[in-house]
Amino acid sequence: MTFNDLGLTTELLRAVSDQGYSQPTPIQAKAIPAVLEGGDILAGAQTGTGKTAGFTLPLLQRLNTGQPTRGQRPVRALVLTPTRELAAQVGESVNSYGKYLPLRSTIIFGGVSIRPQINALRNGVDILVATPGRLLDHVSQKTLDLSKVEILVLDEADRMLDMGFIRDIRKVLALLPKQRQNLLFSATFSREIKQLADGLLNAPTLIEVARRNTAAESVAQTIHPVDKSRKRALLSHLISSKNWQQVLVFTRTKHGANRLAGQLAKDGINSAAIHGNKSQGARTKALADFKKGAVRVLVATDIAARGLDIDQLPQVVNFELPNVSEDYVHRIGRTGRAGREGEAVSLVSIDEQKLLRDIEKLLKRQLPKVVVDGYTPDPNKVAEPVQKKSAHPAGNKAKHNRNHSRGKNKPNGNRSGSNQRHRSSEN
Ligand code: AMP
């Protein structure tokens, strides 16, 4: 499969070739023809899959071949993103992929002066990339008209919901014309995402792909069986004895992340926590400190880690196994990238045996178990339930064939349930 097979025009193919891309990624191969056909899309894809080009290229083509508008240029495509960083990134992609087309785009997000944004809108833009809050500021100041939008993209929709944007999204939806194309991208499918998709999408094409460069096969993975109460001591021991300098540690809860970072600091190991209760600024700072080596251990929840650029780490530790097996793959995918050596270690207590079995089922292999001297689990310990609040344990996505488009089905039906992430667990 090449980009030439996807139905893109020469201007777009030239821009793609300028980027140096030789082959479409799986999501691009599926999304580009589907978007060009004009239908709605529900796509399960993480950052790193090439999803941005997957929606940007066909979106540009549809706008370019659509009805030319006379007079003032109305906004015809709206891309909503959860963060300003992502808005900037998508905006850049729109610019580079659209460089041979006569279309205009602009980016709108909060935290910066609104004036230049008003000027850009006044000059007319075809494609608007925006975060929801600032977008609504423009609407209330009457500096933006969304009544001519033909294509709506919700990028990283799950993150937008995690960040509390659902009401803003609904307000934006109410301002759009009923007749339009909708593209929804989300890394996960919680009940909230399915509800949003059900109300928004019309007979969508469902597309799911695994993360690009999945490291599951190449990363050295080890399970250390250990009692829950001794995990922290074992982690400190491993960090010191193996002289790990940059470790990303995953916990299941925000509270657990804070507590562990504090305990490690008491052990003399410089640590920071990132999770959903921390502002974007605090997360970015923790990440920057971690990258430059000022912080040796970054403790994160799955939700906080998603979307942050923390790839290519030497060491990932699962302090607790994730509730959703596929998150294990995403977590360890943070290490061993681009041919580097990577190691993923999981500290597994007796309570987590079921989660471990689910992960091994997903990976289709057993992971090596190594008991660390001095940390042998107490054989008399009885397993306690990992989750107290949720009704059923983690969905095991191994049951889904994640590399296949599921045709034009509604997103509810047999997708629900097993794909569902338990947000309530990040407490
Ligand atoms: P995204 O998932 O959209 O954030 O893209 C992840 C990265 O993959 C970006 O740095 C893109 O420039 C790159 N990328 C996108 N499509 C391709 C492709 N077909 N071949 C190689 N790299 C790509």
Residues whose N, C-alpha, C, O or C-beta is under 5 A from the ligand:
A	BS01	AMP	Y21 S22 Q23 P24 T25 Q46 T47 G48 T49 G50 K51 T52 A53
